[in-house]
């Protein structure tokens, strides 16, 4: 009943819990929710949400209850009551600087995850949906969104085993509880699994990162004779692998980073087995992936396999040419996994690929400039103003004052040109200890109609990233990541549905990635970026710099795309028909061999791949959505990227509906023609 996978994208007379409390005259609390002031508020709110939800369940179970179209809204109200707390807990446990807040958020998350499992196995609620579905006269009065809500909600109940005999249903319920705990452990280990290690004193790491930053990592770094201590954080790892000339240092860095979360090996194995057992008890012989694909655009694993194969055939030759060039740069010997980033970077620096004029790209793309670009995009495409607001003390989850700007959070409110409040977006963009280490969009509250009212529940979202410290400009990949996640945020903020269950990114995974990939194209469009990308001297970025960067990125597209295919196939195998029998490290190694990609035996990168939790069985969606987004960009925005007309079409044909319409219909409406991607 409650789809929590969209969290890295939930008494007819009662108002939703958080909305009710927000009407009280209290100062804003965490994430702008006034009922979240202290850590202990999280479990309190969790139990209050359960109490409110159970009250509605009791009402629906009454012998005098009569089904109507309102039944769907009452079921969605239960979902919204619970999601209003668990979504906030999900964000807090990933980003809050206070261990007490993280602990209590985790407690609330687990309380509600277990409760959600009972909702998903509540036969009385399912029976109400069945009665609605059997009433043909009632269904004739349904809107398109109500019809879709009925179909999807009923299907989700059945995906959780509601139709099984009671004993088997209870077993699935138990397994879902175990699964939630396994997923939480895997994700928590990624956040807390960063480790320190020492690099040899002969390296130029000190010059690379600077004394101040290294001393923050460990006070021993003040000594120049004992080597350098860094962490397995992605910022240090990627910088070292990209710029360190000594292979031995790169090797130590790579091996340390890719073996740091060994504790997740048994957790991942347990995840595979648990998902396999749930899938087979639900009669999915194709495993968890088959279960996840039922309501997707792809529909089945055969389509996914064919899609990945077709993509690989397109880039095989390109990949071989790229490896040949990297081999020449190394000057002999086998290419190792710790060589790739370094020699790819060297090829770009020395002009062997592209025009070689993109070297000063970052100087034009400061974080502040990119934020101006985000404001510009919302204004020009949608007529929406993005206004920064002061964050109250209790709203923030880390320091927002003083000299330590590495822990700042920014808050923006979006308003339409007619003055309508479109919602709030928080930006948490810089790294810190015990923070979620990747880039992600979090929904705190959905944009939809309030229960039993025409009023709108305004959305609250957060973008969480870990851009380099020190105030330097962003690399192209980082700029694209920022706009990618901003695409998810806009999908959530501009969505206006009747049901929170269908709001924003609460849709099929292989569709909800499309708006985010679409915005990546804007990050490379000169007509757009030239309006905000300036260097310290006030000079606008030159077109040949941007063209060079784009050309360089396309050159290594073969290796990059192969990496995504490899990850997608790994995901399909680990959660496929025999996923319970597979050793994830063996699968990863064999896939590298199949695609002639360098691999270091004994490493286990998959233990830090958080998408195995949030996108398990559907990671292919990134590549799938890239192709869809490219077609939309080419037809609607290439050469006219700031078109308000086309921006409104995107909003009114796609973003507005969230997951409340069939994806093929939305894209067909936007493009003005029937489309059948990948069929």
C-alpha positions as CSV (number, residue, x, y, z in Angstrom):
1,X,0.0,0.0,0.0
2,X,2.8,2.4,0.8
3,X,5.6,2.7,-1.8
4,X,8.7,3.8,0.2
5,X,11.1,3.2,-2.7
6,X,10.7,6.8,-3.7
7,X,12.4,8.2,-0.6
8,X,18.2,8.2,-3.7
9,X,13.5,9.5,-5.6
10,X,4.1,8.8,1.9
11,X,-12.0,9.3,10.3
12,X,-12.5,11.2,7.3
13,X,-12.9,14.2,9.7
14,X,-9.2,14.2,10.7
15,X,-6.5,16.3,9.0
16,X,-3.1,14.7,8.1
17,X,-1.0,14.6,11.3
18,X,1.8,17.0,10.2
19,X,-0.5,19.4,8.4
20,X,-2.8,19.7,11.4
21,X,0.1,20.5,13.7
22,X,1.6,23.0,11.2
23,X,-1.5,25.2,11.6
24,X,-0.6,25.8,15.2
25,X,1.3,29.0,16.0
26,X,4.6,27.4,16.8
27,X,8.1,28.2,15.4
28,X,9.4,26.0,12.5
29,X,11.0,22.7,13.5
30,X,13.2,20.3,11.6
31,X,12.7,20.6,7.9
32,X,10.1,23.4,8.6
33,X,7.8,20.9,10.4
34,X,6.8,22.5,13.7
35,X,6.2,19.2,15.5
36,X,9.9,18.2,15.1
37,X,11.9,20.1,17.7
38,X,13.7,17.5,19.8
39,X,15.0,14.0,19.0
40,X,12.3,12.4,21.1
41,X,9.7,14.0,18.9
42,X,10.4,11.4,16.2
43,X,9.2,8.3,18.0
44,X,6.3,10.3,19.5
45,X,5.2,11.3,16.0
46,X,5.6,7.8,14.7
47,X,3.2,6.5,17.4
48,X,0.8,9.4,16.8
49,X,0.8,8.6,13.0
50,X,0.0,5.0,13.8
51,X,-2.9,6.0,16.1
52,X,-4.3,8.3,13.4
53,X,-4.0,5.7,10.7
54,X,-5.6,3.0,12.9
55,X,-8.5,5.3,13.5
56,X,-9.1,5.5,9.8
57,X,-8.6,1.7,9.5
58,X,-11.3,1.2,12.2
59,X,-13.7,3.6,10.3
60,X,-13.1,1.7,7.1
61,X,-13.8,-1.6,8.9
62,X,-17.1,-0.5,10.3
63,X,-20.1,-2.8,9.3
64,X,-21.9,0.4,8.3
65,X,-19.2,1.7,6.0
66,X,-20.2,2.1,2.3
67,X,-17.7,2.1,-0.5
68,X,-17.5,5.1,-2.8
69,X,-14.9,7.0,-4.8
70,X,-14.0,8.6,-1.4
71,X,-12.6,5.2,-0.4
72,X,-9.5,5.7,-2.5
73,X,-8.9,9.1,-0.8
74,X,-9.4,7.6,2.7
75,X,-6.8,4.9,1.9
76,X,-4.5,7.5,0.6
77,X,-5.0,9.6,3.8
78,X,-3.6,6.6,5.8
79,X,-0.6,6.6,3.5
80,X,0.0,10.3,3.8
81,X,-0.3,10.3,7.5
82,X,2.4,7.7,7.8
83,X,4.6,9.0,5.0
84,X,4.6,12.5,6.5
85,X,6.6,11.1,9.4
86,X,8.6,8.3,7.9
87,X,9.9,10.4,5.0
88,X,11.2,13.0,7.4
89,X,12.8,10.3,9.5
90,X,14.5,8.9,6.4
91,X,16.1,12.2,5.6
92,X,17.1,12.9,9.2
93,X,18.8,9.5,9.8
94,X,20.9,10.2,6.6
95,X,21.9,13.8,7.2
96,X,21.5,15.1,10.7
97,X,24.7,16.1,12.5
98,X,23.3,15.1,15.9
99,X,23.7,11.4,16.7
100,X,20.7,11.6,19.0
101,X,18.5,12.9,16.2
102,X,19.9,10.2,13.8
103,X,19.2,7.5,16.4
104,X,15.6,8.7,17.2
105,X,14.9,9.1,13.4
106,X,16.1,5.6,12.9
107,X,13.9,4.4,15.7
108,X,10.9,6.1,14.2
109,X,11.7,4.8,10.8
110,X,11.8,1.2,12.0
111,X,8.5,1.7,14.0
112,X,6.7,2.9,10.9
113,X,8.4,0.4,8.6
114,X,6.9,-2.4,10.7
115,X,3.6,-0.7,10.8
116,X,3.6,-0.3,7.0
117,X,4.1,-4.0,6.7
118,X,0.9,-4.6,8.6
119,X,-1.0,-2.1,6.4
120,X,0.3,-3.9,3.3
121,X,-1.1,-7.2,4.7
122,X,-4.4,-5.7,6.0
123,X,-7.0,-7.8,4.2
124,X,-9.9,-5.5,5.3
125,X,-8.3,-2.6,3.5
126,X,-7.6,-4.8,0.4
127,X,-11.2,-6.0,0.5
128,X,-12.5,-2.4,0.2
129,X,-10.4,-2.0,-2.9
130,X,-11.8,-5.2,-4.3
131,X,-15.3,-4.0,-3.7
132,X,-14.6,-0.8,-5.4
133,X,-13.0,-2.6,-8.4
134,X,-16.1,-4.9,-8.7
135,X,-18.5,-1.9,-8.8
136,X,-18.6,-1.1,-12.5
137,X,-21.2,1.6,-12.1
138,X,-19.0,3.4,-9.5
139,X,-15.9,3.1,-11.7
140,X,-17.6,4.7,-14.6
141,X,-17.7,8.0,-12.6
142,X,-13.9,7.9,-11.8
143,X,-11.4,10.4,-13.2
144,X,-8.4,9.1,-15.0
145,X,-6.3,9.6,-11.9
146,X,-8.8,7.7,-9.7
147,X,-8.8,4.8,-12.1
148,X,-5.0,4.7,-12.1
149,X,-5.0,4.9,-8.3
150,X,-7.3,2.0,-8.0
151,X,-5.3,-0.2,-10.4
152,X,-1.9,0.6,-8.9
153,X,-3.0,0.4,-5.2
154,X,-4.7,-2.9,-5.7
155,X,-1.6,-4.2,-7.6
156,X,0.7,-3.1,-4.9
157,X,-1.3,-4.9,-2.2
158,X,-1.1,-8.0,-4.3
159,X,2.6,-7.6,-4.8
160,X,2.9,-7.8,-1.0
161,X,1.0,-11.1,-0.9
162,X,-2.4,-9.9,0.3
163,X,-4.1,-12.5,-1.9
164,X,-2.2,-15.4,-0.3
165,X,-3.6,-17.8,2.3
166,X,-3.3,-16.4,5.9
167,X,-0.3,-18.5,7.0
168,X,1.6,-17.6,3.8
169,X,0.6,-14.0,4.0
170,X,1.9,-13.8,7.6
171,X,5.2,-15.3,6.5
172,X,5.6,-12.6,3.7
173,X,4.7,-10.0,6.4
174,X,7.5,-11.3,8.6
175,X,10.0,-11.4,5.6
176,X,9.1,-7.8,4.7
177,X,9.9,-6.7,8.2
178,X,13.3,-8.5,8.0
179,X,13.9,-7.0,4.6
180,X,13.4,-3.5,6.0
181,X,16.0,-4.1,8.7
182,X,18.5,-5.5,6.2
183,X,18.1,-2.6,3.9
184,X,18.5,-0.2,6.8
185,X,21.7,-1.9,7.9
186,X,23.1,-1.9,4.4
187,X,22.4,1.9,4.0
188,X,23.7,2.7,7.5
189,X,26.9,0.9,6.9
190,X,27.5,3.0,3.8
191,X,27.2,6.2,5.9
192,X,29.3,5.0,8.8
193,X,31.7,2.8,7.0
194,X,34.2,5.5,5.9
195,X,37.7,4.7,7.2
196,X,41.0,6.5,7.5
197,X,44.2,5.2,5.9
198,X,47.7,6.4,5.5
199,X,49.4,7.2,2.1
200,X,53.1,7.3,1.6
201,X,55.0,10.6,2.3
202,X,56.3,10.7,-1.3
203,X,52.9,11.7,-2.6
204,X,51.7,15.2,-3.6
205,X,48.5,14.8,-1.7
206,X,49.3,17.7,0.6
207,X,49.4,20.1,-2.3
208,X,46.3,18.5,-3.7
209,X,44.1,19.1,-0.7
210,X,45.9,21.7,1.4
211,X,47.0,21.7,5.0
212,X,43.8,23.0,6.6
213,X,41.6,20.3,5.1
214,X,44.0,17.5,5.9
215,X,44.4,18.6,9.5
216,X,40.6,18.4,9.8
217,X,40.9,14.8,8.8
218,X,43.5,13.9,11.4
219,X,45.8,16.1,13.5
220,X,48.7,13.8,12.6
221,X,48.7,15.3,9.2
222,X,50.5,18.3,10.7
223,X,53.6,16.2,10.5
224,X,55.2,16.1,7.1
225,X,57.3,13.0,7.7
226,X,54.7,10.4,8.6
227,X,52.7,10.3,5.3
228,X,49.2,11.6,4.8
229,X,46.0,10.3,6.5
230,X,42.9,10.6,4.3
231,X,39.5,8.9,4.4
232,X,37.7,6.6,2.0
233,X,35.2,9.4,1.4
234,X,34.3,9.7,-2.3
235,X,35.7,13.2,-2.5
236,X,39.2,12.1,-1.4
237,X,39.0,8.9,-3.5
238,X,38.0,10.5,-6.7
239,X,40.4,13.4,-6.4
240,X,43.4,11.1,-5.8
241,X,42.5,8.6,-8.5
242,X,42.1,11.5,-11.0
243,X,45.2,13.4,-10.2
244,X,47.9,11.3,-8.4
245,X,50.7,10.3,-10.8
246,X,52.2,7.6,-8.5
247,X,50.5,4.3,-9.4
248,X,51.3,2.8,-6.0
249,X,49.4,5.7,-4.2
250,X,46.5,5.3,-6.6
251,X,46.5,1.6,-5.9
252,X,46.5,2.0,-2.2
253,X,43.7,4.6,-2.5
254,X,41.5,2.4,-4.7
255,X,42.0,-0.8,-2.6
256,X,41.2,1.1,0.6
257,X,38.1,2.7,-0.8
258,X,36.8,-0.5,-2.4
259,X,37.3,-2.7,0.7
260,X,36.2,-0.3,3.4
261,X,32.7,-1.6,3.9
262,X,33.4,-5.3,4.2
263,X,30.7,-5.6,6.8
264,X,28.1,-5.1,4.0
265,X,29.1,-8.4,2.2
266,X,27.0,-10.6,4.5
267,X,24.3,-7.9,4.6
268,X,24.1,-7.9,0.8
269,X,23.9,-11.7,0.7
270,X,21.1,-11.6,3.2
271,X,19.4,-8.9,1.1
272,X,19.6,-11.2,-2.0
273,X,18.2,-14.2,-0.1
274,X,15.4,-12.3,1.6
275,X,14.2,-10.6,-1.6
276,X,14.4,-13.9,-3.4
277,X,12.3,-15.7,-0.8
278,X,9.6,-12.9,-0.8
279,X,9.5,-12.9,-4.6
280,X,9.1,-16.7,-4.9
281,X,6.4,-16.8,-2.2
282,X,4.6,-14.3,-4.4
283,X,5.0,-16.6,-7.4
284,X,7.6,-14.5,-9.2
285,X,9.8,-17.2,-10.7
286,X,12.0,-14.4,-12.1
287,X,12.9,-13.2,-8.6
288,X,12.7,-9.8,-7.1
289,X,13.5,-8.1,-10.3
290,X,10.4,-9.6,-12.0
291,X,8.3,-8.3,-9.0
292,X,9.7,-4.8,-9.4
293,X,9.3,-4.6,-13.1
294,X,5.6,-5.4,-13.2
295,X,4.4,-1.8,-13.1
296,X,7.4,-0.3,-15.0
297,X,7.6,0.9,-18.5
298,X,9.9,-2.1,-19.4
299,X,7.4,-4.6,-17.9
300,X,9.8,-7.6,-17.7
301,X,13.4,-8.7,-17.4
302,X,13.5,-9.9,-21.0
303,X,12.9,-6.3,-22.2
304,X,15.6,-5.0,-19.9
305,X,18.1,-7.6,-21.1
306,X,17.4,-6.7,-24.7
307,X,17.6,-3.0,-24.0
308,X,21.0,-3.4,-22.3
309,X,22.3,-5.6,-25.1
310,X,21.3,-3.1,-27.7
311,X,23.0,-0.3,-25.8
312,X,26.2,-2.4,-25.5
313,X,26.2,-3.1,-29.2
314,X,26.1,0.6,-30.0
315,X,29.2,1.4,-27.9
316,X,31.4,-1.8,-28.1
317,X,33.7,-0.3,-30.7
318,X,33.9,3.0,-29.0
319,X,34.8,1.3,-25.7
320,X,37.7,-0.7,-27.4
321,X,39.1,2.5,-29.0
322,X,39.0,4.3,-25.6
323,X,40.9,1.4,-23.9
324,X,43.5,1.4,-26.6
325,X,44.1,5.1,-26.1
326,X,44.4,4.7,-22.3
327,X,46.8,1.8,-22.8
328,X,49.1,4.1,-24.9
329,X,49.0,6.7,-22.1
330,X,50.1,4.1,-19.6
331,X,52.9,3.1,-21.8
332,X,52.7,-0.6,-21.5
333,X,51.4,-3.1,-19.0
334,X,47.9,-4.0,-18.1
335,X,45.4,-1.3,-17.3
336,X,44.3,-1.6,-13.7
337,X,41.1,-0.2,-12.2
338,X,43.1,2.5,-10.4
339,X,44.5,3.7,-13.8
340,X,41.2,4.6,-15.5
341,X,40.4,8.0,-13.9
342,X,44.0,9.1,-14.0
343,X,44.7,8.4,-17.7
344,X,41.3,9.5,-18.8
345,X,42.1,12.8,-17.1
346,X,45.5,12.9,-18.6
347,X,44.1,12.3,-22.1
348,X,41.8,15.3,-21.6
349,X,44.6,17.6,-20.2
350,X,47.0,16.8,-23.0
351,X,44.4,17.3,-25.7
352,X,44.4,13.8,-27.0
353,X,40.6,13.9,-26.8
354,X,38.4,16.9,-27.5
355,X,39.9,20.3,-28.3
356,X,41.9,20.5,-25.0
357,X,40.3,23.9,-24.2
358,X,38.1,22.7,-21.3
359,X,40.8,22.8,-18.6
360,X,39.5,26.0,-16.9
361,X,35.8,24.9,-16.9
362,X,35.5,24.8,-13.1
363,X,36.5,28.4,-12.7
364,X,33.2,29.5,-14.3
365,X,31.0,27.1,-12.3
366,X,31.2,28.1,-8.7
367,X,28.5,26.6,-6.5
368,X,27.0,30.1,-6.2
369,X,26.9,30.5,-9.9
370,X,25.2,27.1,-10.3
371,X,22.6,28.1,-7.8
372,X,21.9,31.2,-9.9
373,X,21.5,28.9,-12.9
374,X,18.9,26.8,-11.0
375,X,17.0,30.1,-10.2
376,X,17.2,31.1,-13.9
377,X,15.9,27.8,-15.1
378,X,12.8,27.8,-12.9
379,X,12.1,31.4,-13.8
380,X,12.5,31.2,-17.5
381,X,11.0,27.8,-18.1
382,X,8.1,27.9,-15.6
383,X,7.7,31.5,-14.4
384,X,8.6,30.4,-10.9
385,X,10.8,32.5,-8.6
386,X,13.2,30.7,-6.3
387,X,13.6,32.9,-3.2
388,X,16.2,32.2,-0.5
389,X,14.8,32.3,3.1
390,X,16.5,32.5,6.5
391,X,16.5,29.1,8.2
392,X,15.3,29.1,11.7
393,X,17.5,27.4,14.3
394,X,15.2,24.4,14.7
395,X,14.7,23.9,11.0
396,X,18.3,23.1,10.2
397,X,20.0,19.7,10.8
398,X,23.5,21.1,11.0
399,X,25.2,24.4,11.8
400,X,24.0,27.4,9.8
401,X,26.1,30.1,11.4
402,X,29.7,31.0,12.3
403,X,32.8,30.6,10.3
404,X,32.3,26.9,9.5
405,X,30.4,27.2,6.2
406,X,31.1,23.6,5.4
407,X,27.9,22.6,7.3
408,X,25.5,25.2,5.9
409,X,22.1,24.3,4.6
410,X,20.2,26.7,2.3
411,X,16.5,27.1,2.1
412,X,14.5,28.3,-0.9
413,X,10.8,28.8,-1.4
414,X,9.4,28.6,-4.9
415,X,6.6,30.9,-6.0
416,X,4.8,31.0,-9.3
417,X,4.4,34.3,-11.2
418,X,0.8,34.4,-10.0
419,X,2.1,34.3,-6.3
420,X,1.2,30.7,-5.6
421,X,3.4,29.0,-3.0
422,X,4.9,25.9,-4.8
423,X,6.9,24.6,-1.9
424,X,10.3,24.5,-0.2
425,X,13.6,23.1,-1.3
426,X,16.5,22.6,1.2
427,X,20.1,22.3,-0.2
428,X,22.6,20.4,1.8
429,X,25.5,20.3,-0.6
430,X,28.8,20.0,1.2
431,X,30.4,17.0,3.0
432,X,30.7,16.4,6.7
433,X,31.1,13.6,9.1
434,X,28.3,11.0,9.4
435,X,26.4,12.4,6.4
436,X,25.0,10.4,3.6
437,X,27.9,10.2,1.2
438,X,26.2,10.3,-2.2
439,X,23.9,12.6,-4.2
440,X,20.2,12.2,-3.6
441,X,16.8,13.9,-3.7
442,X,14.6,13.4,-0.6
443,X,10.9,14.1,-0.4
444,X,9.8,15.3,3.0
445,X,6.3,16.1,2.1
446,X,4.4,15.6,-1.2
447,X,2.5,18.1,-3.2
448,X,-1.1,17.0,-3.4
449,X,-4.6,17.9,-2.3
450,X,-5.3,17.8,1.4
451,X,-7.7,15.1,2.5
452,X,-11.3,16.1,2.3
453,X,-10.4,19.5,1.0
454,X,-9.5,21.4,-2.2
455,X,-6.5,23.0,-0.4
456,X,-3.0,22.0,-1.5
457,X,-0.4,20.3,0.7
458,X,2.7,22.1,-0.4
459,X,5.8,19.9,-0.9
460,X,9.0,20.0,1.0
461,X,12.1,18.4,-0.6
462,X,15.9,18.3,0.1
463,X,18.8,17.9,-2.2
464,X,21.8,16.2,-0.5
465,X,25.2,16.2,-2.1
466,X,28.9,16.2,-1.2
467,X,30.7,18.7,-3.4
468,X,34.4,19.5,-2.7
469,X,35.3,21.8,0.2
470,X,37.3,24.9,-0.2
471,X,35.1,27.1,-2.4
472,X,36.5,25.9,-5.8
473,X,34.4,25.5,-8.9
474,X,32.5,22.4,-9.8
475,X,33.7,19.9,-12.4
476,X,31.3,19.1,-15.3
477,X,30.2,15.8,-13.7
478,X,29.4,17.7,-10.5
479,X,27.4,20.3,-12.3
480,X,25.4,17.6,-14.1
481,X,24.8,15.8,-10.8
482,X,23.4,19.0,-9.3
483,X,21.0,19.6,-12.2
484,X,20.1,15.9,-12.3
485,X,19.0,16.0,-8.7
486,X,17.3,19.3,-9.2
487,X,15.3,17.7,-11.9
488,X,13.9,15.2,-9.3
489,X,13.2,18.2,-7.0
490,X,11.2,20.0,-9.6
491,X,9.3,16.9,-10.4
492,X,8.2,16.8,-6.7
493,X,7.7,20.5,-6.3
494,X,5.6,21.1,-9.5
495,X,3.5,18.0,-9.1
496,X,-0.1,18.6,-8.1
497,X,-2.1,15.4,-7.8
498,X,-5.2,14.3,-5.9
499,X,-3.3,11.5,-4.2
500,X,0.0,11.7,-2.4
501,X,0.6,8.1,-3.4
502,X,0.9,9.3,-7.0
503,X,2.7,12.6,-6.4
504,X,6.0,13.7,-7.8
505,X,8.5,10.9,-8.1
506,X,6.1,8.3,-6.8
507,X,5.9,6.6,-10.1
508,X,7.7,3.9,-12.1
509,X,11.4,4.1,-11.7
510,X,12.2,4.0,-15.4
511,X,10.1,7.1,-15.9
512,X,10.8,9.3,-12.8
513,X,14.5,9.4,-13.8
514,X,13.6,11.2,-17.1
515,X,13.1,14.7,-15.8
516,X,16.4,14.5,-14.0
517,X,18.3,13.3,-17.1
518,X,16.5,16.0,-19.1
519,X,18.0,18.7,-16.9
520,X,21.5,17.3,-17.4
521,X,21.2,18.5,-21.0
522,X,20.5,22.0,-19.8
523,X,23.8,21.9,-17.8
524,X,25.6,21.5,-21.2
525,X,23.6,24.0,-23.2
526,X,25.7,27.1,-24.0
527,X,22.6,29.4,-24.4
528,X,21.6,28.5,-20.9
529,X,24.9,28.3,-19.0
530,X,26.4,31.4,-20.6
531,X,23.8,33.4,-18.6
532,X,25.2,32.4,-15.2
533,X,28.7,30.8,-15.7
534,X,31.3,33.5,-15.1
535,X,34.8,33.4,-13.7
536,X,36.3,35.6,-11.0
537,X,37.1,38.3,-13.5
538,X,33.5,38.5,-14.6
539,X,34.1,36.8,-17.9
540,X,31.4,34.6,-19.4
541,X,32.3,31.0,-20.1
542,X,33.4,30.7,-23.8
543,X,31.5,28.4,-26.1
544,X,34.6,26.5,-27.1
545,X,35.3,25.6,-23.5
546,X,31.8,24.1,-23.1
547,X,32.1,22.4,-26.5
548,X,35.4,20.9,-25.5
549,X,34.1,19.6,-22.2
550,X,31.1,18.0,-24.0
551,X,33.4,16.5,-26.6
552,X,35.7,15.1,-24.0
553,X,32.7,13.6,-22.1
554,X,31.4,11.9,-25.2
555,X,34.8,10.4,-26.0
556,X,34.8,8.3,-22.9
557,X,31.2,7.7,-23.2
558,X,32.0,4.1,-24.2
559,X,33.6,3.3,-20.9
560,X,31.1,5.3,-18.9
561,X,28.1,3.7,-20.5
562,X,29.6,0.2,-20.2
563,X,30.0,0.9,-16.4
564,X,26.3,1.7,-16.2
565,X,25.4,-1.5,-18.2
566,X,27.6,-3.5,-15.9
567,X,25.9,-2.1,-12.8
568,X,22.5,-2.7,-14.3
569,X,23.3,-6.3,-15.2
570,X,24.7,-6.9,-11.7
571,X,21.5,-5.6,-10.2
572,X,19.4,-7.8,-12.5
573,X,21.4,-10.9,-11.6
574,X,21.7,-10.3,-7.8
575,X,17.9,-9.9,-7.6
576,X,17.0,-12.2,-10.5
577,X,15.7,-15.8,-10.9
578,X,18.7,-17.4,-8.9
579,X,19.9,-14.3,-7.0
580,X,19.8,-16.2,-3.7
581,X,22.6,-18.5,-4.9
582,X,25.0,-15.8,-6.2
583,X,28.2,-14.4,-4.7
584,X,28.0,-10.7,-5.4
585,X,31.8,-10.3,-5.7
586,X,32.0,-13.2,-8.1
587,X,29.2,-11.7,-10.2
588,X,30.9,-8.3,-10.2
589,X,34.2,-9.8,-11.2
590,X,32.7,-11.9,-14.0
591,X,30.8,-9.0,-15.5
592,X,34.0,-6.9,-15.5
593,X,35.6,-9.8,-17.4
594,X,32.7,-10.1,-19.9
595,X,33.0,-6.4,-20.8
596,X,36.9,-6.4,-20.7
597,X,36.8,-3.9,-17.8
598,X,39.7,-3.8,-15.3
599,X,38.9,-5.4,-12.0
600,X,40.9,-5.9,-8.8
601,X,40.2,-9.3,-7.2
602,X,39.3,-9.1,-3.5
603,X,37.6,-5.7,-3.8
604,X,33.9,-5.3,-3.3
605,X,32.7,-2.0,-4.6
606,X,29.1,-3.3,-4.6
607,X,29.0,-3.0,-0.8
608,X,28.8,0.8,-1.1
609,X,26.3,0.8,-3.9
610,X,23.3,2.3,-2.2
611,X,21.1,1.9,-5.3
612,X,20.9,-1.8,-4.6
613,X,18.5,-0.8,-1.8
614,X,16.6,2.0,-3.4
615,X,16.7,0.7,-7.0
616,X,17.0,-3.0,-6.5
617,X,15.9,-4.8,-9.7
618,X,15.5,-1.5,-11.6
619,X,18.9,0.2,-11.8
620,X,18.6,0.0,-15.6
621,X,16.2,2.9,-15.3
622,X,19.1,5.4,-15.5
623,X,20.1,4.3,-19.0
624,X,16.4,3.9,-20.1
625,X,15.5,7.4,-18.9
626,X,18.6,8.9,-20.5
627,X,17.4,7.9,-24.0
628,X,13.9,9.1,-23.3
629,X,15.2,12.5,-22.0
630,X,17.5,12.9,-25.0
631,X,14.6,12.6,-27.4
632,X,12.5,15.1,-25.5
633,X,15.4,17.6,-25.2
634,X,16.2,17.3,-29.0
635,X,12.6,17.9,-30.0
636,X,11.6,20.6,-27.5
637,X,14.6,22.4,-26.1
638,X,17.7,22.0,-28.4
639,X,18.4,25.5,-29.8
640,X,15.6,27.0,-27.8
641,X,16.3,25.8,-24.2
642,X,14.7,28.8,-22.4
643,X,11.3,28.5,-24.2
644,X,8.6,29.3,-21.7
645,X,6.1,27.7,-24.1
646,X,7.9,24.4,-24.1
647,X,8.7,24.7,-20.3
648,X,4.9,25.0,-19.7
649,X,4.3,22.0,-21.9
650,X,6.8,20.0,-19.9
651,X,5.1,21.1,-16.7
652,X,1.5,20.7,-17.8
653,X,2.0,17.4,-19.8
654,X,4.5,15.6,-17.5
655,X,5.7,17.2,-14.2
656,X,2.2,18.2,-13.0
657,X,0.9,14.6,-13.0
658,X,3.7,12.9,-11.1
659,X,2.8,9.2,-11.4
660,X,-0.9,9.7,-11.9
661,X,-0.9,9.1,-15.6
662,X,0.5,6.4,-17.9
663,X,4.2,7.4,-18.7
664,X,3.7,6.7,-22.4
665,X,0.7,8.9,-22.5
666,X,2.5,11.8,-20.8
667,X,5.5,11.6,-23.1
668,X,3.2,11.3,-26.2
669,X,1.3,14.4,-25.1
670,X,4.5,16.3,-24.7
671,X,5.9,15.3,-28.0
672,X,2.6,15.5,-29.9
673,X,2.9,12.0,-31.3
674,X,2.6,8.4,-30.1
675,X,5.8,7.0,-28.7
676,X,6.7,3.5,-27.8
677,X,10.2,3.6,-26.3
678,X,12.2,0.3,-26.6
679,X,9.3,-1.8,-27.7
